[in-house]
Amino acid sequence: MVSTVVIVTSPQGHYLAASITACRANELKPCAVRAVAAAKLALLVAPNGATT
């Protein structure tokens, strides 16, 4: 098993979200795709003030 931790911050360093997942070693690509999707979603739903 491989664990991924993605911490999303604004350009100013403010915490926006975190995603923790575990994947089988032979399924790394789908795991990476889910981690990136979670990061993109966190950026989309961030409060307006979080990215200024």
N, C-alpha and C positions, 0 to 999 in steps of 0.2 A: 504494500500500500504506500501511496505517496500522498502527503498532506500539502495543501496549498493554503496560504494565508495572503489575502489581498487587503491592504489598508489604503483607502482612498482619502486623499487630502486635497484641499484647495491649493491654488498656487501660493497662497500665503501661509500654508501649513496647517490650516484648520482641519480637524478630523471631520470627515463626511460619512464614512461607512467602513465596514469590514466584512469580509466573506471568508469563511473557513470551510474547506471541503476536503474530502479524502477520495482518492481514486486508485484503481488498480494500476500497477506499473505499466501494463500493456494498453492502457487507455488514457495516456497522457494528453493527446490532442483534444479529445472532448472535454477533459477536465480543464485544460487551459482556455478553451473557448468559453466554458461556463464562468470561469474566473474573470475573463475580460468582459463578458456580458454583465456580470454583477457590478463591475467597476463602472461601466458605461451607464448602467441604470442609476447607480448612486450619484453620478454627476448630473443626470437628468432631473432627479428629484431633489437635488440639494436646494435648500432655501436660497432665495435671491441674495441675501446678504453673505452667504457662505463663500462665494467666489469673488467678492469684490475686494 
